[in-house]
Amino acid sequence: MSIRLRLTAWYTGILAITLIMFGASIYGIVRYNIFFEVKKRVVEHAAQIEKAQNVSLSQGLDLQMDRSQILRLEDARIFWQLNNYVKNTTRISEGMLNREMVFPVPDIDQIGKNGDFQNITINGNSYMLYERQLIYGNTIVGLLQLAADTNAENRIMGQLKTVLLFGSFITIAVASTFGLFLARQSMAPIGKIIEAANGIQKGTDLSVRIEYEGPSDEIGRLIGTVNNMLARTEGFYKELDEAYANQRRFVSDASHELRTPLTTIRGNVDLLKKIWVRESTEPAVMNEEQLRKFSLEAVSDIADESERMSRLINDMLSLARADAGQTIEKEPQPLAPIVEEVVRRANFLPRKALWLQGDLSVIQDACIVGNKDYLQQMLFIFIENAFKYTPEGQVSIDAIISGNQIGIRIKDSGIGMDRSEIPQIFERFYRADPSRGVTQGTGLGLSIAKWIIDEHQGSVEVITRRGEGTTFVIWLPVVFNEQQE
C-alpha cells in the first residue's frame, strides 16, 4: 500500500472514530434531555396529586383521584392507573379504557425492584411508566402508576439517529475523497524525486533538478536538500571525472616521456651489442680507436637518458607524495641563507643567458617557517625553467616586500608565452613550448614548485608576454627579526 493510501486510511479512520464519538455524545445528550423532561413532568404531576391529597384514603381504604387532576393528566397525555392492594381493585383512566390498556400490577414485595421508571410497550406504543407507592401509616395500601406517551420522543430520537449516521457516512466519504486528493497532491513532489532518482540511476546526467514551486514546508525542504545533494554529487562527479582524465593524461604523458629515453637507451644498447658481438669471420667495420670513440658516445647517451629518466621518476615520486597528502616538515629558519645559496649554485647551471643578482636586501631580517631543501628545489625549478626558455638575454633574481610577505622575483627575457597559457603552466607535463622535444624537460617542474609553494602557504604571480619574457614572483609569508642588526 502506498503512503498516500495509508495516510488517507489513517485520516479516514481517525475521522470516523471522531464522528462516532461525537454522534454518540450528541445522541446521548439529546436523549437524556428529552426523556429527562418527560420524567420531570410525570414526577411533578405525581407530586401534585400527593400534595393536593387528590388521592384520598376514605373509609374502606377506597383510593380515588380528583376530577380536576384527572383532567390535567389527560391534557398532559399522561395515563394513570390506581391499584388498591387492600380491596384488590384497579382504577384506570378513560384513555386507557378507550385503548384497552392495562398496566401490569406488581406484587407488593416487587414494588420498586425495577426502579421508579420503566419503558414499556403496549399495543405497539411506547410509554414511560412511573410507579409511586401509596402508604397508609407504615403499610403500602396502593400503587399510583403514571405513564407518559413517548412515541413522539422516540420518533425524534430515531430521526436524529438517522441524520447522525447518514451525515457521518457522507462526511467520511467526502473527507476520504478529498483526503486522497490532498494526499496525492502532497505526495506528488515525492514522485518527482523518485523520477529524478530513477533518471540519474539509468543515465549519467547529474544536472537534473527537481522543480518545486510549493511552500517551504517539510517536502519543500526535502526537495531543496535533494537538489543540493544532486549539485554536490554533480560537483564530485565532475571532480572525479576531471581527476580521472588528468590521471589518464598523466599516465599517457609519463609513458611518452619515458618512451623517448628508453628508445634511445635501447637503440644504443642494441647498436653496441651488434658492434661488439660479431662473428670472427665478419670484417671489422671500424678500428679500435673509432670503436672506442663510438662506444663512449653511446654510453654517454645512455648515461644522459638514464639521468633524465631518474629526474622524471623523482619528479613523479614527489607529485605522487603530494597526491597522497604528504606534508612537508617545516621549522623556523632565516630566509637569506637559503636564497643566497641558490643564487650561488645557479652560476653552475647549464645556460646560455646571463645570470644576474638583483637587490635581495629585504630578505636579510626575514625568517620563514619552512623546509630548506624543498624551498631550494622550488627556486631551482623556476631558475632552470627561466634558463631553459631563454636562449639569449638574461635571467635575474631579486626580492620585494609587501606587508608580512616576501616576493622572490625571477625574471627572464626569453620566449615568453601567451596570457591564455598561464592557467595551464602548473599542470603536469604541460609545455608552453608547442613542440615536444624542442626544449628539454619533463613538464613536471612547475607542478612540483606549485605544490611546495602551497605547502608553505604561499602563492605565485606570473607576468608574461609572447617574445618578451616571463616573470615569476613567489610570495612567501615571513616574520621579521627586529633584534637583528
N, C-alpha and C positions, 0 to 999 in steps of 0.2 A: 504494500500500500504506500502510495506517495505521501510526501509530507503534507501537501495541501489537503488531501483526503483525510489524513489523520487530524490535522488542525480543524477541519470542518466537523469531523465526528466529535472531537473534544468540545468544540464550541456548541454544537447541537445538543450533546449530552448535558453539558452544564446548563444551557438554556432550558432544556426540558425539565431537569430537576428543579430549577428555579421556578419555572411556571407551575409545576405540580405543587410545590410547597406554597407558592403564592396563591394559587387557586384553592387549595385545601384550606389555607388560612382564611381567605375571603368567604368561602362556603361555610366554614365553621362559625365565623363571627356573625354572618348574616343569619344562619340557622339559630344560633344561640339567642340573638337579639329578638328574632321573630317569636320564637317559642317562649322566650322569657316574658315577653309582653302578654302572650296568651295565658301563661301560668299566673302572671301577676294579676291579670283581670279576673281569672277564676278564683284565686285566693281572696282577692278583695271582696268579691260577691259572697263567698263563704263566710268571711269575717263579718260582713254587714248583716248577714242572716243571723249569725250567732249573737252579734251585738244588739241588733234590734229585737232579739228574742222572738223572731218570726217563727222559729222552731220552738213550740211550747210543749211542755210536759204537763198535760192535764190529768185528770183522774183516769185511771186505767192506762196511764202512760201511752196516750194516743198522740203520735207525732204528726204535727200539721205544719203547713207553711202559709204565711200571709199572702193574700191575693196580690198585693202590690209588689211584693218581692218576686212572686211568680211571673208577673208581667215584665219586671225588669230583667229577669233571667231570659225570658223569651226574646226580648228586644236585643239582648246581647248574644243571641244564638247559643245559649248555654242550656243544655238539657239537664234535668235534675231527677233524682230518684232518692226517696226516703225509705230506709229499711228499718223496721221495728223488730228488734230481736226479742222483745217481751211478748208481743202478740203475734210475732212471726208474720207480719204483714208488710206489704211494699206499696208505696205510692210513687207514681211516675208522672212526668209532665205530659201535657196534652200532645206536644210534638212527638214524644216517644210513642204515644198511643197511635198517633197517625202513621208513624213509620214502622210500627210493630217492633219496637226496640225494647230490649230489657238488658240492663247491665248485670253482669254476673255478681252475685252477692257472696262475699267471702264469709266463712265462719268467723265467730268472734275471736277465736285464738289465731286466726290467719290475718286479721286486720293489720295493715302496716308492714307486713313482711315483704311485699313487693314495692314498697315505697309509697309516698303520698300521691305520686303521679304515675300513670300508666298510659301507654299508647295502645289503643285497641282499634279493631276494625270490625264494623258491624254492617252487614248488607253491602259490602264494598266501599263503605265510607270510613274515613279515618277520624278518630276522636282522641282527645287528650282527657283522660279520666282522673278526677281528683276526688279522693276519699277523706272525709273528716269524721272523726268519732263523735258521737253524742253521748255524753256521760251524765248520769244522774247519781249524785253522791260520788261514790268511787266505783260505780258499775257502768259498764258500757251497755246502754239500752238501745242504741240505734247507730245508723251509719248514713251520713249525708254524702251522696255521690253527685258531683257536678262534672259534666262532660262538655267540652268546647269542640265545635266542628273545626277540624284543621285541614280540610280538603283544599281550601284556598292557599293556605300556607305551604302545603305540600306541593301544590302546583307551582307556586313561586319558586320553591327550592328546586324542583325538577327543571324548570326553565333556566334557573341560574346555573345548575349543574351542566345543562346542555351548552349554554353560552360559554362557560369556562372551558369545557372540554373541546368544543369546536374552535373556540378562539385560541386555545393553546396549540392545537394541531395546526391551524392555519399559520399562527405565529412561528412555530417551529419549522414549517415547510418554507415560509418566506425567508426566515433567518438562515436556514440551511442553504437555500439557493443563493442569497446574497453573500453568505459566508464563503461558499465555494467560489463565487465570482471574485470576491475580495482576496481570497487565498491565492487564486490563480494570478491575480494582478500583482499581489505582493511577492509571489514566488517567481514571477516572470524574469526579474533580473538574475535569479539563481540559474534559470535556464540559459541565459546569455553567458553566464560564467562557464557553465558546462560546455556550451557550444564553443566558446573561445578555447577552453582547455582541450577539447577534442581536436579543434583545428590545429593547435600547437602540437598535440601528440602525433597527429597524422602528417604534419608538414614541418617545415623549418622556418616558417615566418613568425618571428617573435615580435614583430611590430604590431600585432593585433592588440587592440584595446577594447574594453567593454564600454559601450555608450550607455550613459545613465543620466537622466535629467530630473530624477526624483529628489525628494528631500534628503537631507544629510542624516538619515536615521541609521539603524544597525546595518541594513542592507547597503545603503549608500556608502557607509564607512568600509564595509566588506569589499565592495566593488573598488573603492579607492585603494584599499590595501592590495587587492589582486592586481590592479593596474600598476601600482608602484612595484609590486613583486615582478610583474612581467617586464617593466622597464629595467629593473636591476638585472633580471635574468638576461634580457637582451644585451645589456652592457657587459655582463660577464661573458656571454657567448661571443660577443664581438672581440672582447679582450683575449679570450681563449683562441678564437679563430685567428686573430692577429698574431698571437704568440706562436700558434702552430705554423702560420705562414712564415713568421720570422725564423722559426726553428728549421723549417724546410729550406728556406733561403740560406740559413746559416750552414746547414749540412751541405747544401749544393755548392756554396761558395768555398767552404772549407775543403770539399772534395776537389774543387777546381784548383785551389791554391796548393793543395798537397800533390795534385797530379803533375804539375809542372816540374817541381824539383825531383819527384820520383822518376818522371820520364827522363830527365837529364841524368840522374844517377844511374838509372837502368841502362841508358844508351852508352854512357861512358864505361860502365862495368862490362857490358857485352862487347864493346869495342876492345877494351883491354884484354878481355878473355880471348877474343879472336886473334889479337896480335901475339899474345904471349903463349897461348896454347895452339900450336900448329904442328902439322906433321913435319917430320925431319926431311921428307922428300920435297916439301914445298920450298920454293926460293924465298930468300929474305926480301921483304918489301922495303925495309929501311935499315940503316946501320945502327950500331949500338948507341951512338950519340943522339941520333934522331929518335930512336925508340925511348931513350931516357927522357928526352925533352917532351915528347908526346905524352908519355906516361905521367910526368909531373903536371902537365896541363890538365890531363883528365882527372888526376887525383885532386888537383886544386879546384876543378869544377865540382867534383863530388863533395869536397870539404865545404865549399861555399853553399851548395844546395843543402847540405846537411845542417849547416848553421842556420840557413833560412828556415828549414823545417823545424829546427829546435826553437827558434824565436816564435814561429807560428804556433807551435804546440804550447809553449809557455804562455803566450797571449791567450790562447783558447782556454788554458787551465785557469788563468786569472779571471776571465769572464765567467767560466763555469762556477768558480767560487763565489763570484758576485751574484750569479743567479741563485745559488744555494743559500744566499742570505748571510754569507760570511762577513763579519765586521772586522775592521782594521783596529789593531791595538794602538792606542794613542796615548801620548804623555806630553806634558808641557815642556817646551824647549824653545830656544831662540830661533827666529826665522832666518837671520842674516847668514849664519854659517852654512845653512842648507843651500840657500840661493848662491852664495859665493862659491861653494864647491862645484855646483852645477855649472856656473859661468866659467870656472877654470877648466873643468873637464870637457866642456863644449869645444874648446880650442882644438881638441884632438879628434873630433868627429870628422868623418869624410865630408867635404863640402867644396862648392865652387864659389859660394858667396862670401862676402866679407863679414866677419863676426865682430859686432860692436857692443860694448858695455855702456849703457846709459847711466842715469842718476839712480842709485839704489840707496841713497842716504835715509829714506823714510823707513827702511826696514831695520835700522840698526837697533832700535829700542823695542822692537816688536817681538812678542812671544806668541807661539801658536800651540794649541793642543792637537798634536798630530803624530804621524809616523814618518820619520826621516826618509827611510828607503822608498816608501810609496810616494812621498812628495817629490823626491828627486826623480823617480821614474816618470811621474806625471810631467815635470818640467822638461825632461829629456825628450819625451814624446812630442811635445809642442815644438821644441827646438829642432829635432830631427825632421819633423814634418815641414818646418819652415825651410831648412836646408834642402830638403828633397824637392820642393816645388819652387826653388829659387835658383835657376841655372846660372844667373849672374845678378849682380847687385849686392845687397847687403841684408843682414839679419841682425836685429838689435834687441836688447833686453833692458828694461828699466822698471821702476816701481812708482806707483801713485797711491795716495791715501784718500779715503772717504769715510769719515766717521770712525767706527771701530773695525774697518775692513782695509786690508792692503790689496791693491791690484797689481799683480805682476804682469807686465805688458811685453809680449813677444811680437815683434813687427818684422815683416819681410817685404821685399819689393819684387816678389815673384809673380807667378802667372795669375794669381787671384782666382776668383770664381764668381758666379752669379749669386745674387741675393737669394734666389729661389732654392739654391742648393744648401743654404745654411741649416735648415731643419734636419737634413739627412746626413750631415757630415759626421755626426756622432753615432750613426748606425753602423752595425758590424759589417765589415767588408765593403763599405761604401767608398767609392773613389770619386773625388771631384774631377780627376783626370778621366775623360770619357773612354779612353782606350786602355784596357788592362795590359799590364806588362810594360807600358812605356815608362812608367815610374815605378821603381822597385818598392815593395812593401806588401804587407798582408791586409791592410784595411781595417785592422783591429785596434790600432794605437789610440785613436781618439775615443773609441768606446771605452777603453781601459782608463784613459785620462778622465773622462767624464764620471766614471764610477768612483775614482779616487777623490775627485772634487766633491761629489755628492756625499761621500763618507766623511769628509771634513767640513760638512755644512757650508760649502762654498758655492760659487756659481761661475759661469764663464760667459764672456761677452765676445761677439765676433763682429768685426768690421772688415768688409772686403769689397773689392770691385774687380771685375774681369780685366786682366792686363796690368793692374796697378798694385797688386799685392794683397796681403791679408794681415790683420792684426787680431791677436787673441789677448784678452785681458782676463786673467784668472783672479777672481775675488775670493779672499780667504779671511775669515774672522780672526782677529788677533787681540792681544792685550798688551798695552804699552807699559814698560818698566820705568816708572818715574824716578826711581832712585839711582838708575844707571846714569853715569856722567856722559 
